[in-house]
């Protein structure tokens, strides 16, 4: 029967494999073209450096470092080192802050966040001394991103706000938009989707004014994620696909890795189409591996693990989860540690390894609590209750159930308070509406009286004019 089903479904299976092969071929073709394009740029800049001196040479080395940052961290570091050595040799202290920022970005990409912050703090001091407000704002934005990756959200927002203050004061539109956009990502991580939406829209407005279609597409992608959180799935997918089309034309493969992952998640979680989801996840992973984006790789590896978990291919699922977890631990990406641990906990539960499931769920809870993320609490509580039932450990179950009761009791209390506030607000609104109606009636009466006064005044003036004219006529006669 099993083989008969395979034979019956063979045409569809072959069609799916064909589609997947075409998608992968297109992805790798894009990457090869990208690599060729980048190689041409690198050759051009390398030749240019040999002909340049002074400030121009340093600017080219920084540009070269930025290109290498997407291909080879070591080559990027090498370009930064050459830039700082040339600046010292030429006595170009005004360029020091810009070079230090470039070094900080490179360290951040490699996952060395402590070194990245050290370079960026030095950059801040140097840029202040050089009175370079554009690069100073850009440095604060990049520091905010590093703190976000370290899950220090308060400090992250503080740095985005500092960048925003400088950008607004000196009318630096690009930096103003960058600060708003990146601040939004922190609000999104904290679950404050309304504030995230407002910040994304603030940035989007600036990018629309400056005709920056690539950054506009990024905001479109991020706003789509907000709508997804609000269960507006069709709109969310539509916005992701619109963003994808623009980003593909602009050939920004870092952002393509993101948007492919987002589309995969919507197909997986909302449309339950694991085939399409896996296609987009694998395209995202291929790009992120090519670019050496470790944080992005950690996220998409965990998502691919979920596909294989649902297919009951548990060995393969755990292989992807383990890779994701190791990368997140290596680069200090604690959100990634929480995510991979939670997925593994659920996978162990499905595989009936309830003790291992609880161990991973406890790891998730510990990390999430340290990050101030409450979104895992109820999920872990429910999963652990199911584990204890399966293990027959009713003492532990009751302990978890007490937590469940307390959480829901608190929620009921909050709901009661909200109902009371709503009732009070409605009563206040009704009272204000009555007062407004009375005020309108009073205004209407006063308007009528004013009209009568104006008519009487007009009649009186007309009468006086008539009397005056008669008197003049009598005098003349």
C-alpha positions as CSV (number, residue, x, y, z in Angstrom):
1,X,0.0,0.0,0.0
2,X,2.8,2.4,0.9
3,X,4.6,1.9,-2.5
4,X,1.3,2.1,-4.3
5,X,0.7,5.5,-2.8
6,X,4.2,6.6,-3.8
7,X,3.5,5.5,-7.4
8,X,0.2,7.3,-7.5
9,X,1.8,10.5,-6.2
10,X,4.9,10.1,-8.3
11,X,4.0,12.8,-10.9
12,X,3.3,15.3,-8.2
13,X,6.5,14.4,-6.3
14,X,8.5,14.8,-9.5
15,X,6.8,18.2,-10.2
16,X,7.6,19.4,-6.7
17,X,11.3,18.3,-7.0
18,X,11.5,20.1,-10.4
19,X,10.1,23.3,-8.9
20,X,12.5,23.1,-6.0
21,X,15.4,22.5,-8.3
22,X,14.4,25.5,-10.4
23,X,14.1,27.7,-7.4
24,X,17.5,26.6,-6.0
25,X,19.1,27.1,-9.4
26,X,17.7,30.6,-9.6
27,X,18.9,31.4,-6.1
28,X,22.5,30.2,-6.8
29,X,22.5,32.0,-10.2
30,X,21.7,35.2,-8.3
31,X,24.4,34.5,-5.9
32,X,27.0,33.8,-8.6
33,X,26.0,37.0,-10.4
34,X,26.2,38.9,-7.1
35,X,29.7,37.4,-6.5
36,X,30.8,38.3,-10.0
37,X,29.5,41.9,-9.6
38,X,31.2,42.2,-6.2
39,X,34.4,40.8,-7.6
40,X,34.4,43.4,-10.3
41,X,33.8,46.2,-7.7
42,X,36.6,44.9,-5.6
43,X,39.0,44.8,-8.5
44,X,38.1,48.3,-9.5
45,X,38.5,49.7,-6.0
46,X,41.8,47.8,-5.5
47,X,43.2,49.3,-8.6
48,X,42.0,52.8,-7.5
49,X,43.6,52.5,-4.1
50,X,47.0,52.2,-5.8
51,X,46.6,55.5,-7.5
52,X,45.1,57.4,-4.6
53,X,46.6,59.2,-1.6
54,X,45.3,61.0,1.5
55,X,41.6,61.2,2.4
56,X,40.5,59.7,-0.9
57,X,42.5,56.5,-0.4
58,X,41.0,56.0,3.1
59,X,37.4,56.5,1.8
60,X,38.0,53.9,-0.9
61,X,39.4,51.4,1.7
62,X,36.3,51.9,3.9
63,X,34.1,51.3,0.8
64,X,36.1,48.2,0.1
65,X,35.7,47.0,3.7
66,X,31.9,47.5,3.4
67,X,31.8,45.3,0.3
68,X,34.0,42.6,1.9
69,X,31.8,42.7,5.0
70,X,29.1,40.8,2.9
71,X,31.6,38.3,1.6
72,X,34.6,37.9,4.0
73,X,35.0,39.3,7.5
74,X,38.8,38.7,7.4
75,X,39.2,40.7,4.2
76,X,37.0,43.5,5.7
77,X,39.3,43.6,8.8
78,X,42.3,43.8,6.5
79,X,40.8,46.8,4.6
80,X,40.0,48.5,7.9
81,X,43.6,47.9,9.2
82,X,45.0,49.5,6.0
83,X,42.7,52.5,6.4
84,X,43.7,53.1,10.0
85,X,47.5,52.7,9.2
86,X,47.2,55.1,6.3
87,X,45.3,57.7,8.4
88,X,48.1,57.6,11.0
89,X,50.8,57.9,8.3
90,X,49.1,60.9,6.7
91,X,48.1,62.5,10.0
92,X,44.4,62.5,9.0
93,X,42.9,62.5,12.5
94,X,39.6,63.7,11.2
95,X,39.1,60.3,9.5
96,X,39.8,58.3,12.6
97,X,36.1,58.1,13.8
98,X,34.8,57.0,10.4
99,X,37.4,54.2,10.3
100,X,36.6,53.1,13.9
101,X,32.9,52.9,13.0
102,X,33.8,50.7,10.0
103,X,35.9,48.4,12.3
104,X,33.0,48.3,14.7
105,X,30.6,47.2,12.0
106,X,32.9,44.4,10.9
107,X,33.3,43.2,14.5
108,X,29.5,43.2,14.9
109,X,29.0,41.1,11.7
110,X,31.5,38.5,13.0
111,X,29.5,38.3,16.3
112,X,32.2,40.0,18.5
113,X,29.8,42.5,20.1
114,X,32.1,43.5,22.9
115,X,34.8,44.5,20.4
116,X,32.3,46.2,18.2
117,X,31.1,48.4,21.1
118,X,34.7,49.2,22.0
119,X,35.4,50.4,18.5
120,X,32.2,52.4,18.3
121,X,32.7,54.2,21.6
122,X,36.1,55.3,20.4
123,X,34.4,56.4,17.1
124,X,32.0,58.6,19.1
125,X,34.8,60.4,20.9
126,X,36.7,60.9,17.6
127,X,33.6,62.1,15.6
128,X,32.6,64.6,18.4
129,X,36.1,66.0,18.2
130,X,35.9,66.3,14.4
131,X,32.3,67.7,14.7
132,X,31.1,65.1,12.2
133,X,27.4,64.9,13.1
134,X,26.4,62.7,10.2
135,X,28.8,59.9,11.1
136,X,28.1,60.4,14.8
137,X,24.4,59.8,14.3
138,X,25.2,56.7,12.2
139,X,27.5,55.4,14.9
140,X,24.7,55.7,17.6
141,X,22.4,53.8,15.2
142,X,24.9,51.0,14.9
143,X,25.5,50.9,18.6
144,X,21.8,50.6,19.1
145,X,21.8,47.6,16.8
146,X,24.6,45.9,18.8
147,X,22.8,46.5,22.1
148,X,19.6,45.0,20.5
149,X,21.5,41.9,19.5
150,X,22.7,41.7,23.1
151,X,19.0,42.0,24.2
152,X,19.8,45.2,26.1
153,X,16.7,46.9,24.8
154,X,16.6,49.9,27.0
155,X,20.2,50.9,26.1
156,X,19.4,50.1,22.5
157,X,16.4,52.5,22.4
158,X,18.5,55.2,24.2
159,X,21.1,55.1,21.4
160,X,18.5,55.2,18.6
161,X,17.0,58.2,20.4
162,X,20.4,59.9,20.6
163,X,20.9,59.4,16.9
164,X,17.4,60.8,16.2
165,X,18.1,63.9,18.3
166,X,21.3,64.6,16.3
167,X,19.6,63.9,13.0
168,X,16.6,66.1,13.7
169,X,18.8,69.0,15.0
170,X,21.1,68.9,11.9
171,X,18.3,67.9,9.4
172,X,20.0,64.6,8.5
173,X,17.0,62.8,6.8
174,X,18.8,59.5,6.2
175,X,19.9,59.1,9.8
176,X,16.5,60.2,11.1
177,X,14.9,57.4,9.1
178,X,17.5,54.9,10.1
179,X,17.1,55.7,13.8
180,X,13.3,55.4,13.5
181,X,13.4,52.2,11.6
182,X,15.8,50.4,13.9
183,X,14.0,51.7,17.0
184,X,10.9,50.0,15.6
185,X,12.7,46.7,15.5
186,X,13.2,46.9,19.3
187,X,9.6,47.7,19.9
188,X,8.7,44.8,17.7
189,X,10.9,42.4,19.7
190,X,9.3,43.6,22.9
191,X,5.8,43.0,21.5
192,X,4.8,46.7,21.4
193,X,3.5,46.4,17.8
194,X,1.7,49.8,17.8
195,X,4.9,51.7,18.6
196,X,6.8,49.5,16.1
197,X,4.2,50.4,13.4
198,X,4.4,54.1,14.2
199,X,8.3,54.1,14.0
200,X,8.3,52.1,10.8
201,X,5.8,54.5,9.2
202,X,7.9,57.5,10.4
203,X,10.9,56.0,8.6
204,X,8.8,55.0,5.6
205,X,7.6,58.6,5.1
206,X,11.2,59.8,5.0
207,X,12.3,57.2,2.5
208,X,9.3,58.1,0.3
209,X,10.3,61.7,0.3
210,X,13.9,60.9,-0.6
211,X,12.9,58.3,-3.3
212,X,14.9,55.6,-1.5
213,X,13.1,52.5,-2.9
214,X,15.3,49.9,-1.3
215,X,14.8,51.2,2.2
216,X,11.1,51.9,1.4
217,X,10.8,48.2,0.6
218,X,12.5,47.2,3.9
219,X,9.9,49.3,5.8
220,X,7.1,47.6,3.7
221,X,8.5,44.2,4.8
222,X,8.7,45.2,8.4
223,X,5.2,46.7,8.5
224,X,3.9,43.5,6.9
225,X,5.3,41.6,9.9
226,X,3.4,43.9,12.3
227,X,0.2,43.2,10.4
228,X,1.0,39.5,10.6
229,X,1.1,39.8,14.4
230,X,-2.4,41.2,14.2
231,X,-3.6,38.2,12.2
232,X,-3.9,40.2,8.9
233,X,-2.2,37.3,7.1
234,X,-3.2,38.0,3.5
235,X,-2.1,41.7,3.8
236,X,1.1,40.6,5.5
237,X,2.0,38.2,2.8
238,X,1.1,40.7,0.1
239,X,3.5,43.3,1.6
240,X,6.3,40.7,1.9
241,X,5.9,39.8,-1.8
242,X,5.9,43.4,-2.8
243,X,9.0,44.1,-0.8
244,X,10.7,40.9,-2.3
245,X,10.1,42.2,-5.9
246,X,11.7,45.5,-5.1
247,X,14.6,44.0,-3.2
248,X,15.3,41.5,-6.0
249,X,15.6,44.3,-8.5
250,X,17.9,46.2,-6.2
251,X,20.0,43.0,-5.6
252,X,20.3,43.5,-1.9
253,X,21.0,39.9,-0.9
254,X,21.2,40.5,2.8
255,X,17.6,41.8,2.8
256,X,16.5,39.1,0.4
257,X,17.6,36.6,3.0
258,X,15.3,38.2,5.5
259,X,12.3,38.6,3.2
260,X,12.6,34.9,2.0
261,X,12.6,33.8,5.6
262,X,9.5,36.0,6.4
263,X,7.6,34.6,3.4
264,X,8.5,31.1,4.5
265,X,7.2,31.7,8.0
266,X,3.9,32.9,6.8
267,X,3.5,30.0,4.4
268,X,4.4,27.6,7.3
269,X,2.5,29.1,10.2
270,X,-0.6,30.6,8.6
271,X,-1.1,28.8,5.2
272,X,0.2,25.4,6.4
273,X,2.1,25.0,3.1
274,X,5.3,23.3,4.3
275,X,6.5,22.7,0.7
276,X,6.5,26.4,-0.2
277,X,7.8,27.3,3.3
278,X,10.8,25.0,2.9
279,X,11.5,26.4,-0.6
280,X,11.8,30.0,0.8
281,X,13.7,28.9,4.0
282,X,16.3,27.1,1.9
283,X,16.7,30.1,-0.4
284,X,17.2,32.3,2.6
285,X,19.7,29.9,4.2
286,X,21.7,29.6,1.0
287,X,22.1,33.4,0.8
288,X,22.9,33.8,4.5
289,X,25.5,31.1,4.3
290,X,27.1,32.7,1.3
291,X,27.2,36.1,3.0
292,X,28.4,34.7,6.3
293,X,25.4,36.1,8.2
294,X,25.5,34.0,11.3
295,X,22.6,35.5,13.2
296,X,20.4,35.1,10.1
297,X,21.6,31.5,9.7
298,X,20.6,30.7,13.3
299,X,17.1,32.0,12.8
300,X,16.4,30.2,9.5
301,X,18.0,26.9,10.7
302,X,15.6,26.8,13.6
303,X,12.7,27.4,11.2
304,X,13.8,24.6,8.9
305,X,14.0,22.3,12.0
306,X,10.2,23.0,12.5
307,X,9.4,21.8,9.0
308,X,11.2,18.5,9.6
309,X,9.6,18.2,13.1
310,X,6.2,18.4,11.5
311,X,7.2,15.8,8.9
312,X,8.1,13.6,11.9
313,X,11.7,13.4,10.6
314,X,13.0,14.1,14.2
315,X,16.7,13.2,13.6
316,X,16.9,15.8,10.9
317,X,14.9,18.3,12.9
318,X,17.3,18.1,15.9
319,X,20.2,18.4,13.5
320,X,19.0,21.8,12.4
321,X,18.0,22.9,15.9
322,X,21.4,22.0,17.3
323,X,23.1,24.0,14.5
324,X,20.9,27.0,15.2
325,X,21.6,26.8,19.0
326,X,25.3,26.5,18.6
327,X,25.5,29.5,16.3
328,X,23.4,31.6,18.7
329,X,25.5,30.6,21.7
330,X,28.7,31.3,19.8
331,X,27.8,34.9,18.8
332,X,25.9,35.7,22.0
333,X,22.5,36.0,20.3
334,X,20.3,35.2,23.4
335,X,17.0,35.6,21.6
336,X,18.2,32.9,19.2
337,X,19.1,30.7,22.2
338,X,15.6,31.1,23.6
339,X,14.0,30.4,20.3
340,X,16.0,27.2,19.4
341,X,15.6,25.9,23.0
342,X,11.8,26.3,22.9
343,X,11.5,24.6,19.5
344,X,13.7,21.7,20.7
345,X,11.5,21.5,23.9
346,X,8.4,21.1,21.8
347,X,10.1,18.6,19.4
348,X,11.2,16.4,22.4
349,X,7.6,16.5,23.6
350,X,6.3,15.3,20.2
351,X,9.1,12.6,20.3
352,X,7.8,11.5,23.8
353,X,11.1,12.5,25.5
354,X,9.4,14.4,28.2
355,X,12.3,14.9,30.5
356,X,14.5,16.4,27.8
357,X,11.5,18.5,26.8
358,X,11.3,20.0,30.3
359,X,15.1,20.6,30.3
360,X,15.0,22.6,27.1
361,X,11.8,24.5,28.2
362,X,13.5,25.5,31.5
363,X,16.5,26.8,29.5
364,X,14.1,28.8,27.3
365,X,12.3,30.3,30.4
366,X,15.6,31.2,32.1
367,X,16.9,33.0,29.0
368,X,13.5,34.7,28.2
369,X,13.2,35.9,31.8
370,X,16.7,37.4,31.7
371,X,15.7,39.2,28.5
372,X,12.4,40.4,29.9
373,X,10.4,38.5,27.3
374,X,7.1,37.3,28.7
375,X,5.8,35.9,25.5
376,X,7.2,32.4,26.3
377,X,5.7,32.2,29.8
378,X,2.3,30.8,29.0
379,X,3.6,28.5,26.2
380,X,6.1,26.9,28.5
381,X,3.7,26.6,31.3
382,X,1.2,24.7,29.1
383,X,3.9,22.5,27.5
384,X,5.3,21.5,30.9
385,X,1.9,20.6,32.3
386,X,1.4,18.2,29.4
387,X,4.9,16.8,30.0
388,X,4.1,16.1,33.7
389,X,0.8,14.4,32.8
390,X,2.7,12.1,30.4
391,X,5.3,11.4,33.0
392,X,2.7,10.8,35.7
393,X,4.3,13.4,38.0
394,X,1.2,14.9,39.4
395,X,3.0,16.8,42.2
396,X,5.0,18.7,39.6
397,X,1.9,19.1,37.4
398,X,0.0,20.7,40.3
399,X,2.8,23.2,40.8
400,X,2.7,24.2,37.2
401,X,-1.1,24.3,37.4
402,X,-0.9,26.7,40.3
403,X,1.2,29.0,38.1
404,X,-1.4,28.6,35.4
405,X,-4.2,29.5,37.9
406,X,-2.3,32.5,39.2
407,X,-1.6,33.8,35.7
408,X,-5.2,33.5,34.7
409,X,-6.4,34.9,38.0
410,X,-4.2,37.9,37.3
411,X,-5.6,38.1,33.8
412,X,-9.2,37.9,35.2
413,X,-8.4,40.7,37.6
414,X,-6.9,42.8,34.8
415,X,-10.0,42.0,32.7
416,X,-12.3,43.1,35.6
417,X,-10.3,46.3,36.0
418,X,-10.5,46.9,32.2
419,X,-14.3,46.3,32.3
420,X,-14.6,48.8,35.2
421,X,-12.5,51.4,33.4
422,X,-14.6,50.8,30.2
423,X,-17.9,51.2,32.1
424,X,-16.5,54.4,33.8
425,X,-15.3,55.7,30.5
426,X,-18.7,55.0,28.9
427,X,-20.6,56.7,31.7
428,X,-18.2,59.7,31.5
429,X,-18.7,59.8,27.7
430,X,-22.5,59.7,28.1
431,X,-22.3,62.5,30.6
432,X,-20.1,64.5,28.3
433,X,-22.4,63.8,25.4
434,X,-25.4,65.1,27.5
435,X,-23.4,68.2,28.4
436,X,-22.4,68.7,24.8
437,X,-26.1,68.4,23.7
438,X,-27.0,71.0,26.2
439,X,-24.2,73.2,25.1
440,X,-25.3,72.9,21.5
441,X,-28.8,73.8,22.4
442,X,-27.6,76.9,24.3
443,X,-25.4,77.8,21.4
444,X,-28.4,77.4,19.0
445,X,-30.5,79.7,21.2
446,X,-27.7,82.3,21.4
447,X,-27.3,82.1,17.7
448,X,-31.0,82.8,17.2
449,X,-30.9,85.7,19.7
450,X,-27.9,87.1,17.9
451,X,-29.7,86.9,14.6
452,X,-32.7,88.8,16.1
453,X,-30.3,91.4,17.6
454,X,-28.7,91.9,14.2
455,X,-32.1,92.3,12.5
456,X,-33.2,94.9,15.2
457,X,-29.9,96.7,14.9
458,X,-30.4,96.8,11.1
459,X,-34.0,98.1,11.5
460,X,-32.8,100.7,14.0
461,X,-30.0,101.9,11.7
462,X,-32.5,102.1,8.8
463,X,-35.0,104.1,10.9
464,X,-32.3,106.5,12.0
465,X,-31.1,106.9,8.4
466,X,-34.7,107.6,7.3
467,X,-35.2,110.2,10.1
468,X,-31.9,111.8,9.3
469,X,-32.8,112.1,5.6
470,X,-36.2,113.6,6.4
471,X,-34.6,116.2,8.7
472,X,-32.1,117.2,6.0
473,X,-35.0,117.6,3.5
474,X,-36.9,119.8,5.9
475,X,-33.9,122.1,6.4
476,X,-33.4,122.4,2.7
477,X,-37.1,123.3,2.1
